[in-house]
Amino acid sequence: MNKEIVTVVGTGYVGLPLACLLALKKHQVHGFDVNKKLTEKINKGIPPFKDSLVEKSLQKVVPFYLKATQNPKVIGKSDVVIISVPTPVDKDYRPDFNPLIGAVKTVGENLKKGQLIIIESTINPGVSEEIILPLLERKKYKVGKDFYLAHVPERINPGDPERNVSNLPRNVGAFTKKGLEKAVVFYRSFIDAPINPMHSIKEAEATKTIENAFRDINIAFVNEIAKSFDQMGIDVVEVIKGAASKFSFMPHWPSCGVGGHCIPVDPYYLIRKAETIGFSHDFLKLARRINNSMPDYTAELLQDELNEFKLSVKNTPVGILGISYKANIDDTRESPAFEIIEKVKKMGGEVMTFDPFLKKYSTEKSLQDILKKSLALIVATDHQDFINRLDGKILKKNKIKVVIDGKNCLDKENIEAYGIRYKGIGR
Ligand SMILES: NC(=O)c1ccc[n+]([C@@H]2O[C@H](COP(=O)([O-])OP(=O)(O)OC[C@H]3O[C@@H](n4cnc5c(N)ncnc54)[C@H](O)[C@@H]3O)[C@@H](O)[C@H]2O)c1
C-alpha cells in the first residue's frame, strides 16, 4: 500500500500509540488535539504518559513522520482521518457524546473528497449512523461516493508490555463495500494481527461494547462471590484458582473496584441505547451496581478489622497505597481509589496517599514515609513495587496493625505471621 497522509484526531492513550505506530511504518502522521500542553510535549518527543510503544518510538518519529498540532487544517490534507477522542459518561452515567461530536464536526468542516474517516472511539450500536454520519454529510458530501466511513474499535490494554496497538486483532465495520475494503487494506498495512471485516458498522460497534460488558459482568460475579465467601470464611482466590482447572472456567478476580476509561463506562452506552428502544439490560445494570459498590465495601472492611483492636476509623491514620486504576500505569480515570479515599475520610480517618506513578496525587513522598505515619493500610492498586516491598517484616517494623488488600496481591500468610491483621477482598 502507498504511504498515506494520516491525521489522528485525539492523541491520548489510544491515539498517540496509534500515531507512533503509523509513523514507524513511515506514513506521514499529524496528531491533532485540542490540548495545547499535550501537543507541545509530543513535539518535544516527551512521552506524555506511560506507554511502552510511545516511550520507545516517539523520539524516533518526531518531527519527520509525526507532528502534533492544534490546527485542524491538517485534516483537509490527509488521506485517512482517525478519530480517537474520549467517550465518557456524565455524573448520571449517561453517554457524553460532546467530545465525539466536537471532533466529528471539526472533521466535517475540513472533509476532503475521497477521504477515509475511521472512528476508533468506543461507541454503542447506532452512533455512526445516528450521530456521526449526519454531521459528516452536512456539506452535501455523500458516504460511499465522496468519502468513506468505518468503525474500527480499539482494544489497547494500557500497561500491557505484550499486547499493544501493533499486534491486537481488529474488527472493521463500514457503511459501504468500498469503505470496508479501504479500511481493511489500511489496517492490514500496519497491524501484525488478523483484521476482521464485519457485515455492518453496527456489528462492529456492538462487538466492542459487549466485550467490555462481558468483562464487567464476570468481575461483578466474582465480586459478589467474594462478599458472600467473606461471610462464610472461604478464601475466594483459592476457590477461583481451583475452579480455573475446569476447561470451561474463565478466571476473573475480585477487587476493590473496577476502573479505567472502558469497563466501568462502556456498558452504560449499551444500557442507555437499549432504553431508547424500550429494552432493559437488567444483567448489565446489576453488574454495574455490584462493581460500583466495591470501594465502599473495601472501606467498610477497614472498620471491621480495626474493631478487633477496639479502634475506630475515626482519627486513625490510614495510608491508601495506589491511586491509578491498575498496576504500573499513571491513568487515574474512574479509579476506585478516589471513592475509597472519600469514604475513609467520611468515616473520620486521617487519610494519606502514595502512588509511585502519581506524585501529584500523593500526600507522602515515599512508601517508607507513608508506612511510618500509618496505622492501617488500604492497597488500592497492585503496583509491582508494593508487591515487592510490602511483607510482614517491614509492616511490623512500621507498627502497621491492619492491611486491607483491595487487590489480593500481598502474601496473606506472611503478613499474618507477624501478628498483623490482613483482609483481602473475599479472603
Ligand atoms: N484508554 C483505553 O484503555 C482504551 C482502550 C480501548 C478503547 N478506548 C476508547 O478510545 C477512545 C479514546 O480514549 P483515550 O483513553 O485515548 O482517551 P484520552 O482522554 O487519553 O485521549 C483523548 C484525547 O482526545 C482529545 N480530544 C478531546 N476532544 C477533542 C476534539 N474535539 N478534537 C481533538 N481532540 C480532542 C483530548 O484532548 C485527549 O488528548 C475512547 O472512546 C475510549 O473508550 C480506550
The ligand as an ORCA input file, in Angstrom:
! r2SCAN-3c Opt
* xyz 0 1
  N      -7.713      4.005     27.291
  C      -8.011      2.775     26.936
  O      -7.538      1.824     27.524
  C      -8.927      2.489     25.768
  C      -8.916      1.226     25.201
  C      -9.747      0.937     24.145
  C     -10.603      1.936     23.671
  N     -10.622      3.169     24.247
  C     -11.520      4.171     23.692
  O     -10.762      5.074     22.902
  C     -11.292      6.409     22.990
  C     -10.209      7.369     23.437
  O      -9.763      7.002     24.731
  P      -8.394      7.510     25.330
  O      -8.144      6.640     26.511
  O      -7.338      7.613     24.280
  O      -8.795      8.993     25.792
  P      -7.770     10.151     26.221
  O      -8.546     11.062     27.099
  O      -6.498      9.561     26.735
  O      -7.414     10.877     24.856
  C      -8.338     11.547     24.082
  C      -7.725     12.826     23.511
  O      -8.716     13.436     22.698
  C      -8.561     14.840     22.813
  N      -9.789     15.498     22.379
  C     -10.962     15.629     23.014
  N     -11.849     16.273     22.238
  C     -11.210     16.563     21.076
  C     -11.590     17.229     19.869
  N     -12.833     17.700     19.720
  N     -10.681     17.357     18.893
  C      -9.430     16.877     19.059
  N      -9.009     16.238     20.168
  C      -9.896     16.091     21.149
  C      -8.234     15.058     24.277
  O      -7.602     16.291     24.486
  C      -7.329     13.847     24.576
  O      -5.967     14.162     24.430
  C     -12.482      6.309     23.939
  O     -13.641      6.132     23.211
  C     -12.193      5.043     24.735
  O     -13.363      4.438     25.225
  C      -9.780      3.480     25.273
*
